[in-house]
């Protein structure tokens, strides 16, 4: 009997989701890990091998998925020109053609369907429209993971900025008391590894959210205030925000969706509990993450 480890092919291995998946699978030790990237010669991660794959070149996916037991698949909506539905369908087709047994798809809610067309958030809805292709492809196992709002946004496009009154904080089109499901995207891999390790429990179309905190901007401000860090939040109208910020229309629609329906558009309490049980630990909370990942000055620091 062969003791050769089965291979998991990880799409987007150099990105925020894929990098964490590769690291978690390697740490788990149960699988051989194949990193898929458009630039394998530049790959420096811990995967066992790196292979070229371009989601806009479906022919490249057959070799990328060859002999893989499992595929972790995701798309990057913010890459210019991305057609997430076409890319998702291409990955499903190639994985099935190469006889992959377990397909794990990183998805989000169908905002258009759930809201009856009230909100337009393509980077959510387009992922959800791939779900049915995954479900009907005929994989032995198929699973869905749903990343929450990235904590990393607070170190990137949602970093605190100077406000008109001279304070540091945020001006966004969402109520300050609206709780948002958030998580460290670098930890998504722990959930993905657990899903691959438990196919009997997760592989019949289960949706598992990755959530570390359900937290509002007022919660965030209050938490930092207790640490001696003063931040502010102003709720602004959606229309001028949409005009002033790159991609502002979709972001404004996303925040309006959060306010009306929540991040996932439903109650996933039981699925969150299952995810924690499978991983063996709860995801990192927001302030624990921020302690190590955000550089914010206390009032005394500013005065010295």
N, C-alpha and C positions, 0 to 999 in steps of 0.2 A: 504494500500500500504506500502511495506517495504521501510525503508530509509537506509537499510544496505548498506554500501559502497562496491563497487566491488573491487575484489582483483587483484593486479598486482604481478606476480611472477618475481623476479629479479635474473637472473643467475649471478654467480660471485659476490655476494653482498659484499664480503670483499675485492675485487680488485679495481683497480683504476677507471674502468668504473662503475662497479656495485655499489660501495660505493656512488658515486655521484648521481646515479640514485635513490637509496633508499632515500638519504637525500632530493633530489628535490621533489620526490613524497610525502614524508611526509610533507615537507614544503608547498606543493601545497594543501594538505588536501582533495583532491577529491576522493582518493582511499585508500583502505587498502593495506598495503605493506607486502609481504612475501619475506624474504631474503632466497636465496638458497645457500648453502655452504656445502662443504664436512665435515666441523667441526662446526655444529650448536651449540654445547655445549660451544664453545669458542666465539661465535658471541656476540659482545657488541654494535652493531649499533642501530639505532633508529627504525628499522622495527617493525611491529606489531607482527611478529612471524618469527622464523628461522627454516628451515626444511632442512634435509639432501638431497643433490643431488650430484651425481657424473656423469659427462658427459660421462665417459667411462663405466658407468653402466646404460644403457638405462632404465632398469626396475625401477630404482630409480626416474625417471622423471615423471612417471605416478602419483605417490603420490604427488610429488613436484608441479605438475601443476593442481592437482585436484581442481575443482570449481574456477579456476582462470579465470577472464574475459580477462586479458591480460598477455602477457609474454614479458619481455625484455630478449633477447638472445644474447650471445656473446661467443667467444672462445679466449683462450690464446695460441697463436702460440709458445710462448717462454717456455711454460711448456714442459719438456722433454717427448717425445713420443706422443705428441698431434697429432691426426688426425682431423683437423678442419672440413673436409667435413663429415666424419662419425659422429662427434659430432653434427654438424649443422643439419644433416638429422635426427638424433635421437631426437633432440629437436623439430623439425618441426612435426615429427610423433607423439610424445607424446602430444604435445600441441593440435594437431588436434584431437587425440583420447579422450582427456579430454574436448573437445568442447570449447577451448579458442576462443574468438572472435577476438582479436586484437594481432597480432604477430609483434613485432618490432625487427628487425635484425640489429646488428651492423656489417657493412660490409665495404669493400674497393674495389678499381677498379680491374678488371681482367687484370692484367699487361700483361700476356702472350697473351691474345686475342687482346688487344688494340695495342700492339707493334708488332703483327705478329710473336711472338716467339723470338723477339730480346732480351727481358729482362726476367730474371727469379727471381721473387720476391714472393715466395710461401706464405708468411704471408699476402700478399695482395690478390693474385689470389685465394687461397683456400677459403677465405671468400666469394669472388664473385661467386664461383661455387656453393654456397649454395643458392644464390639468386633465382634461378629458382625453386628450391624445395619449397621455401617460397611462390613464386608467384602462383604455381599450386596446393598447398595443399588444397585450398578451404576455407581459413579463410574469415570471413566476412570483416575484415580489415587487411591489412598488410602494413608495412612501413619499410623503410630503413634509418638508420642514419649512417653517415660516419665521424668518428673522424679524424681530421687532425693530423699532427705530434705533439706529446705531447710536450708542454713547459717543462714538468717534465723531459724530456730527458736531459735537460741542468743541472739538479741537480743530474743526475744519470750517465748513460753511456756516455753522451756527455758533462760532466763537463769539464771546462777548465783544461788543464794540462800543465806542464812545457814543453817548446819546446827546440829544440837543441840550439837556440840562446839565451836561458835564459829567454825568454818572457813567458807569459801565454797565451794560446789560443788553437787553433784547427788545426789539420792536417788531411784533409779529401778529398776523391776523388769526389769533386764537385766544380764547379766554384763559386767563392765568390760572384758573382752578381746574382746567381740563386735564385729567390724568392720561398720560400716554404710555403705552407699553414700550419699554426700552430694554436694550441689552448691549453687552460687549460683543460685537460681531466676531471678534477673535476667538470667542468661546463656542461659536456655532459648531465648530468641528467636533467638540465633545459629544454633542447631541447626534451629529451625523455618524460618528463612530459607533455610538450606542445603537443607533437604528440598524446599521449593517450587522452588528453583533447579535441582534434579536429579530431576525426576519420573520419568525413565526408570530411574534407579537406586534410587529410594526409594518409588515409587508403586504397588508391587504388594504392599502389606500388610506392609512392612518395619517391625520394631519397633526403635527406636533409643533407648537410654537416655542420659540426661544426667547424667553422673557426674564430679565433680571430684576426690573423694578417697574411698577406702575406709578408714575410720578408726574406732577404738574410743575409748571414754572414757578408757581408760588412755593411749592415744596422745595424746589431747588434753591430758590432765593433764601427761604427760611433756614435750610440746612447750612448754606454757606455763611449766613448771618451768625449762626451759632459758632462758627469758626472764626469770626471776626472779619469776614469778607463781605463787603457791601455791594450788592448788585441790584438792578432794577428791571422791571418788565413793563412794557406799554403795549396794550392791544390796539392795533391799527386797523383801519378799514381794508378790506380785501382788494378793492379795485385799484387804489393807488399803489399798494404793495405789488400787485401783479404787474403794473406798468414799470415800476422802478427797479425791480430785481430780475436778473437773468433767470428765465424759467419760472418767473413769479406766478404766472397763471396756474400752472400745475401745482406749485407749492401751496398757493392760497386754497386751491380746491382740496388738496391733501389735508391741510389743517382744518378746513370746514368739515371734511369727512370724519376726522378724529373727533371733532366736537359733537357731531350728530350721531355717529355710529360706533365710536371707539376705533382703535387701531385695526383690530381684526374683524370688526363687524359682527361679533358674536361672543358667546361665553365659552372660553376654552379652559376653564378652571381645571377640569378633570384631566385634560390633555397636558396641561402644564405640570400637574402633579405626577403624571406618568413619565413625562420627560425627565423630571428631577429624579424619579426612582430609577429609571434606566441608566442615567448618567452616574448616579451615585452621590450627587451633590447638587445644591442649588446654584444657579448662575450668580455671578458677582453682582452685587447691588451697585446702584449709581454712585453713591458717595465713596464706596471702597474703590471703585474704578477711578473716580476723579482724583482721589488722594494721590494716586501714582501717575496720572495721565494728564492732568490739567495744571497749568501754571497760573495761579491767581494770587494776587498780592493781598495780604491783610492790611487793614488800616494802619496799624503800627509800623508795618514794613514801608508803607508809602511815606509816612511822616519822618522816618529815620534817614 
